[in-house]
């Protein structure tokens, strides 16, 4: 049994090292962001005092407040829309015998493989025609559509695996499909809904390419766009850049940490069933 | 409601019930499509339609202003004949080597060392391991531009351990920029891969390991005979996720190298953007996007092999 204890210890050490590898660079960024401002110096050093003023400076220089508000607006709306569309679609795909059901499901799933890069040119030119260029609504519509393949797949899996006895009982009691969905099935779906919420939010927030192309007029900016633009202007001002990076990442990290279990659930079982 | 009443009357009137049942089936179908339609319409309008338009544009010469002109496969031929564009696809495959092969190999080695031992505090570790995957690639890019800067922490570390000769501006180096971007990708995905593989290992029944040990298998045999075959699905999933991430990495290239130095880190996802919005060759850019989609599709199919049952 001596070897198995040594083995357990090795396992623990390996996982600790891997976790450190993931986190240490990010801690470095935090230390850098609190360093001496305006030095053009990329060397990391612990200064005697933390310069929290760097965050304020970047907040003003990169108009981060507005950008973060824009990102919140886009991400929350797109997430809610994804939820609102995926739940009934997944329900229909799992519980209704529809003609062409499998074909439709396959077409939806294929969307998981469509790269944003293959969409941006029509998005830019066609959306301009219909007045959705430089318009947050346009970004929300596209980000929602991008979230639907996973959302429908994810909700379909839940509805397929949910106990049929409960819905049968509901039907015997004379409940129609909508009542069964809202009263009986959705209350059981909380873990799945939370996972879909956190994943949609994170994916929408993080995307650069779609807002970069669709908001190219410069009237509106999301946080990642703002950070990328800021880097274009302050190329080597690593203190400010680190502060900007933290401001951009913080909302996602906060949402992720709060819903950590749901995120892991969505990623691990979502990926495995896919 | 009326249709439900007719169900109870089935034994009495077989003929009329047939019609009623058909009627009900039709109304159920309608309700089902009612639930499905909003998502399908959304998906069609904002994903499928733009993609089909992309495919159409890929057969055209268009500058965005004058009317598009049909040119058949001309754009595709231009891409395949230009060494710059071929190189971009080559770079994408190098990145797949880092994002997918290196990541999976590293994760497998780590999983092999960890073996079947239960990790204490896995939830906390998992939270940390996922972090590089959770934060935006833009943030990752900005962070690593600093970490890899000429006087940045990585080079300081090299100098501190006496490897100062290795220190360089990694992302500005013609030879090292592409591998550096690749290693950033490995960093982004390693934790995710590890968590997925560990969760696979933890589903393996302990009896399998006990049986292997009874047969006198050492840790290495145990890994190849028990662990590896049992987590085949997890490995497949990790590979698909990583290959896709390697090919759709516009964000990271945009903030780290913009395709440079020279064209040493140009990849298809970045060229689509550049050719479309800076060169103004929208037909060629569309063809590049369609080719990228096809590469993703073919590689995913090859890895998943959905035609193989089970």
Interface residues (C-beta under 8 A of the other chain):
Chain A: X4 X7 X8 X10 X11 X12 X14 X15 X16 X18 X19 X20 X21 X22 X23 X25 X26 X28 X29 X32 X41 X42 X43 X44 X84 X85 X86 X88 X89 X91 X92 X93 X95 X96 X97 X98 X99 X104 X107 X108 X111 X113 X114 X115 X116 X117 X118 X119 X120 X121 X122 X123 X124 X125 X126 X141 X142 X144 X145 X146 X148 X149 X151 X152 X174 X177 X202 X205 X206 X207 X208 X209 X212 X213 X216 X224 X227 X228 X231 X236 X238 X241 X242 X244 X245 X248 X249 X252 X253 X256 X257 X260 X261 X263 X264 X267 X268 X271 X272 X274
Chain B: X4 X28 X29 X31 X32 X33 X34 X35 X36 X38 X39 X40 X42 X43 X45 X46 X47 X48 X49 X50 X51 X53 X54 X57 X64 X110 X113 X114 X115 X117 X118 X119 X120 X122 X123 X125 X126 X127 X128 X129 X130 X131 X132 X134 X135 X136 X137 X138 X139 X142 X143 X144 X145 X146 X147 X149 X150 X151 X152 X153 X156 X187 X190 X191 X192 X194 X195 X196 X198 X199 X219 X233 X234 X237 X241 X244 X247 X248 X250 X251 X254 X255 X268 X269 X272 X273 X276 X277 X282 X285 X286 X288 X289 X290 X292 X293 X296 X297 X300
